[in-house]
Amino acid sequence: MDTSPSAQTHEKGYDDPIGDLLPYASVDSNWWYWIAAPIVLFVLSLVGGSLFFVGFLFDLFFTGGLLSFGAALLFGGFAALVGLVISVLFPVAVYVDARALSDAPESSWSPDPVLYGLVALAGVVLTAFTVSVPFGIYYLYRRHTAVGTP
């Protein structure tokens, strides 16, 4: 009998179309950090945007707006790079972590990795993280009640 991880996943009640392309993780892995990343990015964007707006008003009235333009280019480029990394890793992390939870006997929650991975991918591609923040909060809450972390 084949006891490889890909053969074991078919016994769990879901098809694993990704197979061995992505790593297999345990429930104790840190893939959930990438699931929390859009939430952290959202909070930091709200705080940073508010601070930038206050700084822009100060800069506009006292220096003519030159400092705000330079800061917007610098931090806007950095935020775009961070957003690109998160947009690639978020759906992958959801899939890998959901597969780990589904395969773990100690987990009381067994999410379908394909469904959750597709929802995460659609949240990133179609809604530009609008769905990713509430989805990430929901997923991390369910994960916490099932295995205790995060």
N, C-alpha and C positions, 0 to 999 in steps of 0.2 A: 504494500500500500504506500502511495506517495504521501509523505508528511511534510512536503515543502510548504512555506507560508502561502503560496498562491493556491495550492491544492486545499489547504485548510480554509481559505476564505470562501470557497464555494460551498462548504458545509455550513456556513454561518447564515445563509439565506440571502445573499446578495452576490451579483456577478462583479468580478473585479477586472474591468477592461484595461486598467492601467498595468496590472500585474507587477512585474519586477522593475518597471521604469522608475518608480519612486521608492524611496527607502521605506522599510518596515520599521515602525517605532513601537515603543512600549508606552504604557499609560503614563509612566514617569518621565517621559521625554519632555523637552522644552519647546515642542512645536506650537504649543498654545500661546507662546510669546508673540508669534507672528499673527495669531488670531486677535490678540489684544492690540496689535500695532495700529489698525485703523481707528480704534477708539482713542488711543493716545494721540495720534495725529490730529484727530478732530478736536480734542480738547486743546492741544497746543496751538492749533490754527485759530481757534476762537480767542485764546489769550493773546497770541502774537498779533492777530489782526486788530484786536482792540488797542493794544499798545502801539502798533504801527499807526493807527488812525489818530491817536492822541499825539504821537510824535510828528505825524504829517501836518496836523494843524499848527503845532508849535513851529515846525520848520517852515511852513508856508508863510506864516506871519512875520517870522524873524530873519530867515535867510533866503527866502525866495523859492524854496522847494528843492534845492540841489541835493541836499543830504538824503532826503526821502527817496529821490529817484535812484541814487546809488544804492541805498539800502534795499529798495524794492528789487533791483536787479540781482544783488548778491543773495539775499534771503529767498527771493522767488525762485532763483535757479536751484538753490539747495533744497527747497521744499519740493520742487518738481522732481529732482533726483530721488529724494526719499519716497515720494508718492509712486514713482515708477517701480522702485524696489518692492514696496509694499503691494502694489497691484499685481506683481508677478508672484510673490511668495504667499499672499493671503489665500488664494484658492488651493494652492499646493498644500499649505499647512492645514487647512480645513480637511482636505481629503486624507492626508497622512494621519492626522490626529483622530478623525472619525473612524478610520480603519483600525487604528490601535484600540480605540474604545470598543468597537464592535467585536474585535477578536479577543479582548481581555475577559477572562471569566470573572474577575473581581468587579467589573463594571456593571452597575444596575441599569445603565442606559446604553442602548445599542443603535446609534445613528447609522443610517445608510450612507456610506462614504461617497458614493456616486451622486446621490441626491444633494447632499450637503455641499459637496465640491462644486456641483453645477450651480447651486444657488449662490455660492460665494463668487464663482466666476461671473455669473450674470450680474451680481451686485456690483462688481468692479467694472465690467465692460459696459453694461447698459445704463447704470445709474450713477457712475462716478463716485462710489463710496456712500451714496445716500442710503442704500439698503444695507451696506456692509456694517455700519455702526450698530443699528439695532439687532442685526443678525449676529454680530460678534458678541454683543451683550447677552443675547438669548443663549447662544452656543456655550459661552463661558459659564453662564449660570447653570445650565443643564449639566455641563461637565463637572462643575463644582459639587453639585448635589449627588452626582454619580460616583466620583472618585475622590473628592476632597480637595483637589487642586484645580485651578488657582485659588 
